[in-house]
Structure formats: structure tokens, C-alpha cells
Amino acid sequence: MFVRMHTRLALVGSLAVVSAIVAVSTAVADVRLTRAELNGTRLRIQGTAIANRTITVNGVAMGTSDASGNFRIARDHFAKPADCTVAVNDGSATPTTATLSGCSVSSPPPSSSASLSSLGVNPTDVVGGDPSTGTVTLTAAAPSGGFAVALSSDNTAAATVPPSVNVPAGSRSATFTVTTNQVSNSQSADIIGTAGSVTVYAIITAWTPFAYSNGSIAIVPGGDGSGQITSQPAGINCTITSGNGSGTCSAFFPVGTVVRLDAVAASDSSFQGFRGLPGCADPSRITVARGRVIYCQPGFTRK
């Protein structure tokens, strides 16, 4: 009786050892691959694993091994992994990692560091005391935390700006206020933006109210003859005698006014035409410009 019990205990002990061995085998079993490729978006994977197991690829169930442990996976519209590797598993503790043939590793996007590109002011002409809007623009989107641009003005009597402006993260531009001052004579200022080694600028002009709204045309006598120059609309009535002018030989007109000049020679003279000075190439249509004097020179000669 003692002998029989001993034999039974030995048998039970043997079964326990076998069970332990099977458990260990299940834990360390791995997938062996004979094929792993990607053709466009079509994935193909073949190999062997534990029999009758669900086969996952990157954690997604895609097939089942047969009674012999063989499996074959064909899946279309598979998104290419950036590193072209997949993890194939049959439920074991450690998956098998494979690099897909026919797959090219994606290049990392080039690092883009933003830099200052330009600075603009709108409007560029204002009556002194009126504000304007400045805009700084970058070459790329601002990084996390934003992108700071230092600001300054080279003529604070005409215009001032804040010390800096910050372009928010993800944006390519930011605006700031340009404050202008009332001036006794029209004057300009350079608005300067600096970031790193890049400096950009824009020009703003603060005008007196009259200069902002008006421009002028002036007659410069020419030749040795005599004649009369008048304008439409009225304003200029310049008498030229032997090359010398008198009367109203210059006049202001509202900005944008189109002025026509007419020339009539004296009886002892002839009119030779206008000299083509800037802005007066066509004296019949002169467009008055803000704060600018347009000079026109008629030529009268004696007969």
C-alpha cells in the first residue's frame, strides 16, 4: 500500500512539471515571419506562430494561425508606418518586429525656424496726430512661445511705436499701433523692426492738415519771349514778360485735382511748348500730388 501511494505521488509530480513546461513554452513562444512587405497600401505578412491563435499587427487583429501554426495576412489600405516596421504577435509576451520590404522610411520634416521677413505701415501718410497700423511678417509660423520683434522710430517727433511686438505661436504676422504727433511742418519717420540679425523698416509721414490735403503747381518762366499762362480750374494766372514772370505763378489745389494749363503768346512772341519736367509731361492733365510742388516751364520766344 505504501508503494502504491508513492507511485501515485511521483506521477502527480511529473504532471505538475509538464504543466509548468507548457506554461513556459506559451509565454516565450514567438512569431516567425517568412514574408513582410508593403506594396503601396497593400500589406502582406506570412509566417508561423502558435496554432489557432489570433495574429495582430501593431495591436490590430488581422488573421488567425491554422492548426499547424501557419498564417497568411493580406490587408489593403494599410497606413505606412513612418519607420516601416510592424509588430506581429500571436498573444505571446513579446511580439516579433519586422521591417517591411517595399517600404521607404519617411524623412522627418525639415526644421523650420522663423525669421523676420518684412515690416509694413498702413496708411503711410496721415495727418499728424492720427494713428496708423504697423505689421511685422515672418518667413514661417512663430514657434511655441511666440516670436518677439524689437521696434523703434528714427524720428519720434513724427511717430512713435511700442518697444516690441510679439507674433503669437503658429502665426506669421502681428500688428502694432504707430502713434503720430501733430507737427508744424510735415516730416517722415523710419519705423524699424529688428529680430536677430535681420532689420526691416517702413516709412510713415506725418503731415500738417493743409499739406495732407493739398499740392501745388508752379510756373518756371523760360525763353526770352512773353505770354500768359492760366489754369483750369482757376488758380494760376502768370504773366511772362521777356522771360520774367509776374502775377500768380503758383497755386495750391486739392490732392487728386486734374489741372489743365493754357498758354497764350504775346503779339511779339511765339509759344514753343512746355518743357517736360517731372509731373508736367502733359500740361493738359496734371494730377496734383500730396505735399508736392509740380514745376512746369513754358517756352516763349520773340519773333
C-alpha positions as CSV (number, residue, x, y, z in Angstrom):
1,M,0.0,0.0,0.0
2,F,2.9,2.4,0.8
3,V,4.4,1.6,-2.6
4,R,1.3,2.4,-4.5
5,M,0.9,5.8,-2.8
6,H,4.5,6.7,-3.6
7,T,4.0,5.8,-7.2
8,R,0.9,8.0,-7.4
9,L,2.7,11.0,-5.8
10,A,5.5,10.6,-8.3
11,L,3.0,10.6,-11.2
12,V,1.3,13.8,-9.9
13,G,4.7,15.5,-9.5
14,S,5.5,14.6,-13.1
15,L,2.3,16.1,-14.4
16,A,3.0,19.3,-12.5
17,V,6.4,19.6,-14.1
18,V,4.9,19.0,-17.6
19,S,2.2,21.7,-16.9
20,A,5.0,24.1,-15.9
21,I,6.9,23.4,-19.0
22,V,3.8,24.0,-21.2
23,A,3.1,27.3,-19.5
24,V,6.7,28.5,-20.0
25,S,6.5,27.5,-23.7
26,T,3.3,29.5,-24.2
27,A,4.9,32.6,-22.5
28,V,8.0,32.7,-24.7
29,A,6.6,31.5,-28.0
30,D,7.2,34.0,-30.8
31,V,6.1,34.6,-34.3
32,R,8.5,33.6,-37.1
33,L,8.0,35.5,-40.3
34,T,8.8,34.4,-43.8
35,R,7.3,37.4,-45.6
36,A,6.6,41.0,-44.6
37,E,6.1,43.5,-47.3
38,L,4.2,46.7,-48.2
39,N,3.2,47.4,-51.8
40,G,1.6,50.8,-51.9
41,T,-1.1,50.4,-49.2
42,R,-1.3,46.6,-49.5
43,L,0.2,44.7,-46.6
44,R,1.3,41.1,-46.9
45,I,2.6,39.1,-43.9
46,Q,3.3,35.3,-43.7
47,G,4.8,33.1,-41.1
48,T,4.3,30.6,-38.3
49,A,3.0,31.0,-34.7
50,I,1.2,29.0,-32.0
51,A,-1.6,27.1,-33.6
52,N,-5.1,28.5,-33.7
53,R,-4.1,32.0,-32.4
54,T,-5.3,35.4,-33.4
55,I,-2.5,37.3,-35.2
56,T,-2.2,41.0,-34.5
57,V,-0.2,43.6,-36.5
58,N,0.6,46.7,-34.4
59,G,-2.1,45.7,-32.0
60,V,-4.8,45.2,-34.6
61,A,-6.2,41.7,-35.2
62,M,-5.7,40.8,-38.9
63,G,-5.7,37.0,-39.1
64,T,-5.6,33.6,-37.4
65,S,-3.0,30.8,-37.5
66,D,-4.2,27.4,-38.6
67,A,-3.8,24.0,-36.8
68,S,-0.2,23.8,-37.9
69,G,0.6,27.4,-36.8
70,N,0.8,28.8,-40.3
71,F,-0.8,32.2,-41.1
72,R,-1.1,34.5,-44.1
73,I,-2.3,38.1,-43.9
74,A,-3.3,40.3,-46.8
75,R,-4.7,43.7,-45.9
76,D,-5.3,46.7,-48.2
77,H,-5.4,50.4,-47.3
78,F,-2.8,49.8,-44.6
79,A,-1.2,53.1,-43.4
80,K,2.5,53.0,-43.9
81,P,4.4,53.3,-40.6
82,A,6.9,56.2,-40.5
83,D,9.7,53.8,-39.6
84,C,8.5,51.0,-41.9
85,T,8.4,48.5,-39.0
86,V,5.5,46.4,-37.7
87,A,5.0,44.3,-34.5
88,V,3.4,40.9,-35.2
89,N,2.1,38.9,-32.3
90,D,0.2,35.7,-31.5
91,G,-0.6,36.6,-27.9
92,S,2.9,35.9,-26.6
93,A,4.6,38.1,-24.2
94,T,7.0,39.6,-26.8
95,P,5.9,40.4,-30.4
96,T,8.1,39.9,-33.4
97,T,9.2,43.2,-35.0
98,A,9.8,43.2,-38.8
99,T,10.9,45.8,-41.3
100,L,8.5,45.8,-44.3
101,S,10.1,45.3,-47.7
102,G,9.0,47.8,-50.4
103,C,8.6,50.5,-47.7
104,S,10.7,53.6,-47.5
105,V,11.3,55.4,-44.3
106,S,9.6,58.8,-44.2
107,S,12.1,61.7,-44.0
108,P,11.5,63.9,-40.9
109,P,10.1,67.3,-41.9
110,P,12.7,69.9,-42.3
111,S,13.1,72.1,-39.2
112,S,11.7,75.5,-40.0
113,S,13.0,78.4,-37.9
114,A,11.1,81.6,-38.4
115,S,12.9,84.8,-39.1
116,L,11.7,88.4,-39.7
117,S,10.7,89.0,-43.3
118,S,9.1,92.4,-43.6
119,L,7.5,95.4,-41.9
120,G,4.7,97.5,-43.3
121,V,2.7,100.5,-42.3
122,N,-0.8,101.3,-43.4
123,P,-1.6,104.1,-44.1
124,T,1.9,105.5,-44.8
125,D,0.5,109.1,-44.9
126,V,-1.5,110.6,-42.1
127,V,-2.4,113.9,-40.6
128,G,-0.1,114.4,-37.6
129,G,-1.9,113.1,-34.5
130,D,-3.8,110.3,-36.4
131,P,-2.7,106.7,-35.8
132,S,-1.5,104.1,-38.3
133,T,-1.1,100.3,-38.1
134,G,2.2,98.5,-38.5
135,T,2.5,94.9,-39.4
136,V,5.5,92.6,-39.0
137,T,5.6,89.4,-41.1
138,L,7.8,86.3,-40.6
139,T,9.2,83.8,-43.0
140,A,7.4,80.9,-41.2
141,A,5.0,80.4,-38.4
142,A,6.2,81.6,-35.0
143,P,7.4,78.8,-32.6
144,S,6.0,77.9,-29.3
145,G,6.1,80.9,-27.0
146,G,5.9,83.4,-29.9
147,F,8.4,85.5,-31.8
148,A,9.5,88.9,-30.5
149,V,10.4,91.8,-32.8
150,A,12.0,94.9,-31.4
151,L,10.6,98.2,-32.7
152,S,11.9,101.7,-32.9
153,S,11.4,105.0,-34.7
154,D,14.2,107.2,-36.0
155,N,12.1,110.4,-35.6
156,T,10.0,110.3,-32.5
157,A,8.9,113.9,-33.2
158,A,6.9,112.5,-36.1
159,A,5.9,108.9,-34.9
160,T,6.4,106.5,-32.0
161,V,6.0,102.8,-31.6
162,P,5.9,100.3,-28.7
163,P,9.3,98.8,-27.8
164,S,8.4,95.4,-29.3
165,V,5.6,93.3,-30.8
166,N,5.2,89.5,-30.3
167,V,4.0,87.3,-33.1
168,P,1.8,84.6,-31.5
169,A,2.8,80.9,-31.7
170,G,1.6,79.4,-35.0
171,S,1.1,82.8,-36.7
172,R,3.2,84.5,-39.3
173,S,2.3,88.2,-38.6
174,A,1.3,90.6,-35.9
175,T,0.1,94.2,-35.8
176,F,1.0,97.2,-33.6
177,T,-0.1,100.8,-33.4
178,V,2.0,103.6,-34.8
179,T,1.3,106.8,-33.0
180,T,2.0,110.1,-34.9
181,N,2.3,113.6,-33.4
182,Q,0.9,116.9,-34.6
183,V,3.7,118.7,-36.5
184,S,4.3,122.3,-37.6
185,N,5.9,121.0,-40.7
186,S,5.4,117.7,-42.5
187,Q,8.1,115.1,-41.7
188,S,8.7,111.4,-42.0
189,A,10.0,108.7,-39.7
190,D,11.5,105.2,-40.4
191,I,9.7,102.6,-38.3
192,I,12.4,99.9,-37.7
193,G,11.9,96.2,-36.8
194,T,14.8,94.0,-35.6
195,A,15.0,90.3,-34.7
196,G,18.3,88.6,-34.5
197,S,20.5,89.7,-37.5
198,V,17.5,90.9,-39.6
199,T,16.4,94.5,-39.7
200,V,13.5,95.8,-41.8
201,Y,11.7,99.2,-41.9
202,A,8.9,101.2,-43.4
203,I,8.4,104.9,-43.8
204,I,5.5,106.9,-42.4
205,T,4.9,110.6,-43.0
206,A,3.0,112.9,-40.5
207,W,1.6,115.8,-42.5
208,T,0.2,119.1,-41.5
209,P,-3.6,119.2,-42.2
210,F,-3.1,121.6,-45.2
211,A,-0.2,119.8,-46.7
212,Y,-2.0,116.5,-46.4
213,S,-5.0,117.8,-48.4
214,N,-3.2,120.0,-51.0
215,G,-0.4,120.1,-53.5
216,S,0.8,122.9,-55.8
217,I,1.8,123.7,-59.3
218,A,4.4,126.4,-60.1
219,I,5.3,128.1,-63.3
220,V,9.0,128.5,-64.1
221,P,9.5,131.1,-66.9
222,G,11.6,130.0,-69.9
223,G,12.8,131.6,-73.1
224,D,13.1,135.4,-73.9
225,G,9.5,135.9,-75.1
226,S,6.3,137.0,-73.5
227,G,2.9,135.4,-72.9
228,Q,0.2,134.3,-70.4
229,I,-0.3,131.0,-68.5
230,T,-3.6,130.3,-66.9
231,S,-5.1,127.2,-65.3
232,Q,-8.4,125.3,-65.3
233,P,-9.6,125.1,-62.6
234,A,-8.6,128.7,-61.8
235,G,-5.7,129.4,-59.7
236,I,-2.7,130.2,-61.9
237,N,-2.6,133.5,-63.9
238,C,1.0,134.0,-64.6
239,T,2.2,136.9,-66.9
240,I,5.6,136.3,-68.5
241,T,7.4,139.3,-70.0
242,S,10.7,138.8,-71.7
243,G,11.4,135.6,-69.7
244,N,10.3,137.1,-66.4
245,G,7.1,136.0,-64.5
246,S,4.7,138.1,-62.5
247,G,1.2,137.7,-61.1
248,T,0.0,134.3,-59.7
249,C,2.6,131.9,-61.0
250,S,1.9,129.2,-58.4
251,A,-1.2,127.9,-56.7
252,F,-2.4,125.2,-54.4
253,F,-5.1,122.7,-55.4
254,P,-6.7,119.8,-53.5
255,V,-4.9,116.4,-53.8
256,G,-6.0,114.5,-56.9
257,T,-7.3,117.5,-58.8
258,V,-6.5,117.3,-62.5
259,V,-5.3,120.7,-63.7
260,R,-5.0,122.0,-67.3
261,L,-2.6,124.7,-68.2
262,D,-3.2,127.0,-71.1
263,A,-0.5,129.2,-72.8
264,V,-1.2,132.3,-75.0
265,A,1.8,134.1,-76.5
266,A,2.1,137.9,-76.7
267,S,1.9,139.5,-80.1
268,D,5.7,139.8,-80.3
269,S,6.3,136.2,-79.3
270,S,5.5,132.6,-80.1
271,F,4.9,129.7,-77.8
272,Q,7.3,126.7,-78.2
273,G,5.6,124.3,-75.8
274,F,6.3,123.2,-72.2
275,R,9.5,121.6,-71.1
276,G,8.7,118.0,-69.9
277,L,9.5,118.4,-66.2
278,P,8.5,115.6,-63.8
279,G,4.7,115.6,-63.2
280,C,4.2,118.1,-66.1
281,A,4.8,115.9,-69.1
282,D,1.3,116.6,-70.2
283,P,0.3,120.1,-69.1
284,S,-3.3,119.5,-70.2
285,R,-3.7,116.8,-67.5
286,I,-1.6,117.5,-64.3
287,T,-2.6,115.4,-61.3
288,V,-2.0,117.3,-58.1
289,A,0.0,115.2,-55.5
290,R,0.0,115.5,-51.7
291,G,2.6,117.9,-50.4
292,R,4.4,118.2,-53.7
293,V,5.2,121.1,-55.9
294,I,4.9,120.3,-59.6
295,Y,7.0,122.6,-61.7
296,C,6.0,123.5,-65.3
297,Q,8.2,125.5,-67.7
298,P,6.6,127.2,-70.7
299,G,8.8,128.4,-73.5
300,F,8.0,131.8,-75.2
301,T,10.4,133.2,-77.8
302,R,10.5,136.5,-79.5
303,K,9.5,136.6,-83.2
